[in-house]
C-alpha cells in the first residue's frame, strides 16, 4: 500500500537479489521514499496500470525479456508523463546512448555507487520540490527529444566527419543547437561514463564523448519524429541566434564585472546558451500556422512559461542549481527566493539584448536596480555590447 506522505519509486530489476539490495540501500539513504520492485517490464506495466498514484520515479534495467526497458519507459512517458524516467545499464555503447536519448531522461550505469544512486534521487527531489507545477512537469514529461535544425545537423555532421576540423570548430557549431549541446553536456558529466569532475566546456565535452558517440546521439535526434516539421524554421533560427547572443553578453558581463570568480563567466555562458530549450518546447505544442513566442505565466505567476521549462530541463539534465535558477529567473529576479550574482548577470544580459530589440519574444524587461548598482553596469558597457 502506498503511503501518501512518502514519494514512490519503482525499480525494475531482473536480478531479485540486486533489486532487494538496492531497496535496502535506499531505505537508508532516502527513508522518505517508498520503493517498489518488479522483475520485468510486463509486471511493471501492469503495476503502473493498477497503481492509483503514479510513481515520481521509475528506474529500469534494459532487460532481456519480450518487452525491453526502453519500451517500458516509452509506455511510462505516455501513461504518466510526470514520472521521471531512468534507464540503468551495465553496457557502455552507442546503443545505450541512443536508447537514453529516445526514451529516458537520465542514465545510470551499473554497477552504481551509493553516490551515483543518491544523485538520481536528489535530482528527482529537486524537480518534485522545485517551482514546477504538476501541469508543467506533465507537459515536459511528454518530450522525448527537442528539435534540431536539419541544416545545422548537416554542418555539425560535416565537421565530425572531417578529421582536420578542430574541437574548437565543432564546439562552436554545437553551441548553436542548445538541445543537442545540453544533452551532450549531460552525458559528458555522467558518472556512467566514468567522469567525476563536472565540465561546462563544449570543447572538453567533445573530447570526452568522441566524434562517433556524438554522431550517434545526433542520429537519435534526427530519427525521433516527434517534433520534426512542427516548428517554423525562422522561429527556430531566431531562438538559437538569441541564445548565442545572450550567452556572449552574459560571458562578457561576468568576465568584466566579476573577476574574483573564474567559473562565473563559464556558468553565465552556458545559462545563456540553454535559453532556447523552453521556447522550443512551447512552440512544439502549437500549430505551425499559429506559432508565436509568448511570456505567459500559466505554470507559475510572474515567471515566463519558457523560463520554467528551460529550468526544468536543465534540472533534469543535472546542471547545478545556481545555473538552473539563473535560467529560470532571468526575466524577473523578484520571483527568486535568493538572488545571487549569476542570476543578476543573466538578468542584466537579457536587459541589454532587450534594449537592442534582439529578444524574439519582444519582452520588455524592467531592470532590477539593485542588481545594476551591485554590478555597476555602466552606459559604456551597454554601448560596447550593442556594438558587438
N, C-alpha and C positions, 0 to 999 in steps of 0.2 A: 504494500500500500504506500502510495506517495505521500510524504509529509509536506504539508503546504508551506511550512516555514523553512524548507531546505530546497536548494536548487537540485535539479535532476540531470544526471549524465548517464548516457547509455554507451556501454563499451561492447563492441562486437569482436570477440577473440576466440578463434577455434581451439586454442590451447587452453583448456579449462583451468589448469593449474596456474598458468601465467595470468589469466584473467582474474582469478581469485587473489593472486599476489598483488596485482595492480589495485584491486579494490581495497585490500588491507592497507596498502601504501597510502591511498587517497583518504582513507578513514583517519590516518594520522596527519597527513599534510593538509587536507581540506575537509575537516569534520562537518562543515556546513553544506557539503554536497552529499546527496544520496546517489549511489552508484548502482546501476542495474547491469547485468551481464547477459549477453546472448552469444551462442556459439557459432551462428551462421547468419547470413543475410536474410534468409527466408523467415526464420523465427524473429529476427529484428524487425522486419517489415510488419509481421503480424502484431508485434508488440506496439509499434508506432500506430497502427490502425486501431488498436483496442485501448491505448492509453488515453484517458480523458484530458490529461495535461501533457503537452508536448515537452520533451526534454530540452533544456537550454543548450546541451552539448551532446554531440554524438562522435565517438571515435571508433573507427572500424579498420580492421586489417584488410589487406587487398583480397584475401580469401581465395580459395580454390574451388569453391562449390559452383553450382549452376548459376547462381546469382552472385556476381562479384561485388566487392566492396564499393567500387566506383559507381556501379548501378544502384546500390543501396543509397549512396549519397545523392545521386540524381533524383531518386524517389523522394528522399527526405526534403530536397530543395523544393519540390512541388507540393508535398504534403504538409510540411511545417517549415516554411522558409526562414522563420526567425531562429530556428535551431542552428547553432554554429557547427560546421561540418569539418571533421579532421580525418585525414587518411593516414594510417600507420603502415609502414613497410620496412622490411629488412633489406630490400633491394635498393640499389643506387644506380639507376639507369634512366635514360631518356623517357622510357615508357611510364615510369612512376611520375616523372615531372609532368608529362602530358596529362596523366590522369588527375594530378593535383590541380593543374590549371583549369581543367574542364569540369570537375565535379566537387573538389574540395576547396575549403577556404584556408586550411592550414595543413601542414605536412609534418608528421612526427616519425623520426627514424627509430628503428628497432635494432638492437636493444636500446632503450632510452634510459637516461639517468633520472634520479629524483628531480633534479633541477629542470631538466627538459620537460617532464610531465607537469611539474608545478607551473612552469611558464605558460603552458597551454591553458591551464585552468585560470591563472591570473589574468591572462588576456581576455578570456571569456567573461570574467568578472568585471573587467574594465568596460566592456561593452554593455553588460547587463545593468551595471550600476551607473553608467555614464549618462550623458544628456541625450540619450537616444530614445525616442518614443517607440512603443511597440509597433506602430504603423511604419516608422522609418526602418526598424530592424526587419520587419516583414518584407518591405519593398526591396531592401538591399540584399536580403537572403535569396531573392529570386534571380539575382545577377550571377552568372557564371563567369563571364568574361566581358570586358569592355572593348569597344571597337578600336581597331587600328586602321588608319588610312592605307589603302592599297598602294598609293603612290609612295608613301613613306616606307611601307613594308618593302617595296622593291629597292629603294635606296639603301635601307639597312642590310637587306639580303646581299646586295652587290658588294657592300663593304665587308661583310662576313666572308664572302667567297674570294675576296681579293687579299691574297697573303701579304701584299705590300701595304695595305691600309693599316693605319696605326690604331692603337687602342683609344687614343685621344679622338680621332675622327669618328670612330664607332660610338664612343660615349656622347659626342656632340649630336650625332644622329638620333641616338636613343632618347636623349633628353627632350626631344620634340614629340615623343609619344609617352605621355605620363602614365597611362595604364600599364603599358609594357614595362617602362622603367620601374614603376612601383613594384610590380611582381618580381622583376629580376633582383631588385634590392632585397625584397623579402627572402628570396631563395638564397642569395649570397650571404645573408646573415643567419641562415638557418643552421641550427646545431646538427641538423640532419646531414649537412654536407661537411661537418667537422670543423666549422669556423666558430670560434668563441669570441673573437673580437668583432664588434659591430663596425660597419662602414656605411657611409652615405656617398662615397666617391664612385661615380659610374665607371671610371677607368679601372678602379680596383674590382668593381663588380664584374666587368668584362674579363679581367684576369682570373678571377676566382671561378667563374662558371665555364669559361671557354666558349669558343665560337660555335661548336657543334650543339652544345646544350642550349645556347641562346637561339639558334635556328630551330631547335625542336620546340621550344616554348613559343616562338613566333608562329610556327606551323599550327600549334594548338589554337592560338588566337585566330588564325586565318580560317581554320576548319570549323570553328564554332560559328554557327549561323544565326545565333540568337539576335544579334544586333546589326548584322551586315545589311546595308541598304536602308537602315532605319534612321539615320542621322544625315541631314543635309551636309554635303562636303564643305560648303563655305562656312557653316557654323562650326564644324569640327576644326577647320583650319584657324578660325578666329580664336577659338578656345586655346588651341595649342600655342599660337603666337602670343596670346596674352599671358599664359602660364610661364613661357620662357622669359618674356619681358619682366614679369613680376619677380621671377627668381633672380634675374640680373640686378634689378633695382634693390631688392632686399639684400642681396650679397654686397653690393656697393655700400649700402647704408650701414650694415653690420660691420664691415671691414673698416669704414672710415670713422664711425662713431663709437665703436665698442672694441677698441684694440686690446683690451685686457683679457678678452676671451677668444682664443684662437679657433674654437669649434663653432662659435656662434654664426659666422658667415656661411659655413657649410650647411648648418641646420636651416638657416634662413633661405638658402638657395633651394634646398630640397622641399621645404614647406611651400615655397612659391611654385615650384615645378609641378607639384601634385595638385594644383588648383583646378586642373581640367577634369579630375575624376568625378566630382559631384555633378557638375553641369552635364557631362556626358551621360551619366546615369539618369538624370531627369529628362534630357532630350529623347533618350531611347524609349521612354514611356509615352511620348506624344506622337500623334500622327504627323507624318513628314510635312504635310501641307500647312500645319498649324504650329510647327515648332518655333518656340521662342524662349529666350533665356529670361527668367523672372527672378525676383527676390522674395517669393512667398515665404511665409514662416509657419506653414501648416504643421511642421514637425515640432517646432519649439518657438514660442513667441520671441521676437527680437533677433532671431538668428536665421539668416537666409537658408532655404532648404538645401541648396547645393553645397553650402559650407558644412551643414550637418552631415550630408552624405560623404563629402570628402573626408571629414574627420572619422566617420565610421569605418570607411575602407582603410584608412591609414592605421587606425587602431587595430583592426582585424589583421592587417599585414605585419604588425609588430613594430611600427615606428614608435619612438619614445613618446611619452605622454606630453612632453613640452612641445614637440613638433606638431602633434595632433591638435593640441589646444590652440596653437598659433594659427593653424589652418582653419579651425572652426570659428574662431572669434575675430578674424582679421577685419571684418567689416563693422564690428560692434564690440569693442572691448568691455563695455558695460555688462555684457552677458557672461563674462568670465568671473569666476569666484576669486581668482588671483591672477592679476596681470603681471607678467614677467617681461623681461627685455625682448625676448624673441617674439612674443605676441605684439608688443608695441612696434617692433621693427617691421613686421609683416603688415600691420595696420597702416603704418606710415608709408610703406612702399605702395600699398593699394591706393592710398590717398594721392600719391604722386601720379600714378597712372590714371586715376580718375580726373585729375586736373588736365592731363593730356588727352582725355577722352579716348583712352585706349581700351577701357573695360567694355567688352562686348555686351554686358548686361545693361550698360548705361547707368549704373548705380551712382547716386550722389552720396559721397561719404562725408560725414561731418567729423573732422579730425578730433581726436582726443587731445585736448590742450595740455593735459598733464604729461602725456607722452611726448608732445612737441617740446615742452620745456625740459623734460628729463634728458632727451637725446639731442637737444639743440639743433633740430633740423632747420637749417638756415635757408634763406632765399637763394644763396649761391648754390647750395646742394640741389634745390629744386630746379634751378636753371640748368645746371650741368646735367641733371637727369633727363630733362626734357630735350636736351640737345643730343643725347647719346642714342 
